[in-house]
Amino acid sequence: MYLFALLYCTQLPDEIDDSVAADSEADADADTDTDTDTDANCAETDLLWGGSLRDTTGNCTSCASPVNIFGTVTNTCETGWVEFVTPDGCLTREVVVEIFNGGEVHRSSPGCDEVETTWRVQSGDTKQELAAESVSLSAGTYNLTITFNDSRPNHAGKVFDIQ
């Protein structure tokens, strides 16, 4: 019900869909009625931009070298979806790995189709992309920064260790 109130309140009066308002009133009047509308979109602010690392054992924050680096975007909204556009087929634009309190040791960009891409992330779902493959690093602590390919662009950071 909270999500409906948020969406309803952000509409201008001449844009209010009477069927949605009537459905809401019916929901309020009937304890057993549930709102089954599935066409409500979430906002881009519901997206959680992140990154993950994987070594030969799977996901890790204390990893063995080499590591694969993934960019992720998760829709945290309870219902609906979010769409965003990238200028090509890449979810991520750039990966930078730096030694903790030190200098840069790895920088890469994935190669992608040069076709504008619309990404739709359903509620609760995650899209991911292999942003850097088989990155070999010496033992130590590192900062990971992923720049995404959306129009803002969004960024994600993570600290991890190589054993």
HELIX and SHEET records of a PDB file:
HELIX    1   1 TYR A    2  CYS A    9  1                                   8    
HELIX    2   2 PRO A   13  GLU A   15  5                                   3    
HELIX    3   3 ASP A   18  ASP A   29  1                                  12    
HELIX    4   4 GLU A   44  ASP A   46  5                                   3    
SHEET    1   A 4 GLY A  58  CYS A  60  0                                        
SHEET    2   A 4 LEU A  47  ASP A  55 -1                                        
SHEET    3   A 4 VAL A  67  ASN A  75 -1                                        
SHEET    4   A 4 THR A 126  VAL A 135 -1                                        
SHEET    1   B 5 SER A  62  CYS A  63  0                                        
SHEET    2   B 5 HIS A 155  ILE A 162  1                                        
SHEET    3   B 5 GLY A 140  PHE A 148 -1                                        
SHEET    4   B 5 THR A  92  ILE A  99 -1                                        
SHEET    5   B 5 GLU A 104  SER A 108 -1                                        
SHEET    1   C 2 TRP A  81  THR A  86  0                                        
SHEET    2   C 2 THR A 117  GLN A 122 -1                                        
END                                                                             
